[in-house]
Amino acid sequence: MGIFRAPKPPPPDPELEKQMKEKREAEEKELKHKKAEEKRQKRRRERGLVGSRSLFSKAGGSGFYSDGEMN
């Protein structure tokens, strides 16, 4: 009577396991690259190199309002 027994697992497929391993490695590499890029962007944002105000400031970091004369 086969209705009360658990089904047998399918035989392992070496090609499928190889593909899954390659896919997992690619995802891990992509995740690592993404985390590194997020860390880099966070550091640049903290330094003021990226952001809405960075477009108007000087490269020397002299400030937002330093371009014009303050009379």
N, C-alpha and C positions, 0 to 999 in steps of 0.2 A: 504494500500500500504506500504509494508515493506521496499522498497528500499530507502526511504528517511529518515528513522528513524535510530538512532544509535543503534547498537546491545546492548543487555543487558549484563552487566558484569557477569562472571561466579560466582556461589555461592562460598563463602569462604571455603577453605579446611583447617580445623584446624591441620591436620597432616602435610600438606605441610608447613604451617606457622611455626609450631614447628620445623621442619627440617631446614627451612631457618634461624630461630632465632639461633639454635644451630650452624649452619654453620657460621653465622655472628660472633657469640661470639668466636668461635674457630679461625677465621681469625683475629679478633681483638687481641686475646691473642697471636697469633703467631707474629703479627706485633709488639706488645709491646715487646715481647721477642727479636725479631730481632733488634729493635731499641736499646734496652739495651745492646745487644751483640756488636753492632756497636760502641756504646759509650765506652764500655769497651775496644774494640780493638783500638780505636782511642787514648784512654788514655795510653794504653800499648805502642803504636807506638811512642807517644810523649815522653815517658819516656825512650825509647830505648830498651825495652824488646823484641820487635818484629821487625823484619826487616833483611835485608841482612847483615848489619854490626853487629847486635846483636849476631850473631853466633861466632864472633871472639873476642868479648870484654869480659872482666872479669865481674863477677857478682857484684863486688864492684863499678863498674862504673869508673874504672881508665882509660879507654880509649881504642882506637882502636890499637894503636901502643905500648902499655905498656907491652906486653908479651915478646918481644925480647929486647936484649940490643941495645942501640943506640950509636954506636961508630963512 
